Amino acid sequence: MPDNEKIVGIVKQINFQMDSLISDTSVPKNVRSAVTEAKAKLNEDGDYTVRISSAIYNLDSVSNDINLPPQARTVIWNILSMLESIKE
């Protein structure tokens, strides 16, 4: 598992990408809600592994939404990849 400093840096990058999805009006509302919820879970207090797993679960549930624009799907897959890289 990467060290704590690296995890914090990756989480900052993930938060930035999530913010861009949340503010993108071309992304369906249900997807923006799931991203908002995943971001909240990722940034709450508690064990990193649990927080990361919760965020992955939220994002994975909407990553194949039929109404999701291709560029947003790519961002979600990128976020999922980064989350998996820091998960134990």
N, C-alpha and C positions, 0 to 999 in steps of 0.2 A: 504494500500500500504506500502511496506517495506520502511525503511528510506533510505536517500540518500547514506549513507556509504555502506549499504547492497547492494543497486542497483549497485554501482560502483564495488564492489567485484564480484557480479554475472556477470556483463558485462565483467570483466577481464577474468573470467572463460570461458565465451562464446567466447570471442576473441581467447583464446588459442585453444579451440576446433575447431573454424572456421579455424584458421591457419593450424591445422593438416589436415583438409579436403582439404584446398586449395593446400597444398604441396603433397597430396596423388595422385600419378599418376594413381592409379586404379580407381579413381573417374572420371566419364565422364566430359569432358571439359565444357559442358553446365551447369552441376551441380556446378563445381568449380567457373564458372563465376557468377552464382546466389548467391553462398555463399560469393564471393568477394563483390558483390553488396550489399548484406544484411549487411555485416560487415561495409562497407562504410556508409550505411544509419544509422546503429546503432551508429557509432562513430562520426557522423557529429553533428554540433551545432543545438540546437533547443529543442523543447519539447520532453521529454522522451517518452511520450505516442505515439506520432506520429512516432518517430524513431523506437520504439519497434514494432509498428504495421506494418511499412514498412518492417522491417527485417523479421517479421513473414510471411508476404505476399510473399516475395521473396523465403523463405525457403519452405513454404508450397507448392508452385508451383512445386518444384522439389522433394519433399519428397517421391513421389510415382513413380519416374522415373524407368522404367522397367530395365534399365541398371545399376542402382545404386547397388553397392555391399552391402550385408546385414550389414556389420559392419559400413559402411558410413551412411546407412539409420538409424541405431540405434543412431549414433552420432547426426544426424539431428533431430531426434525425441527428443533426450535429450536436444538439444539446444532450440527447440521449447517449450518444457516443462519449461525450465528455463526462457525463454522470457515471457511465459504466467504467470509465478509466480510473475514477477515484473511489469506486465502490470496493469494499473489501472482498 
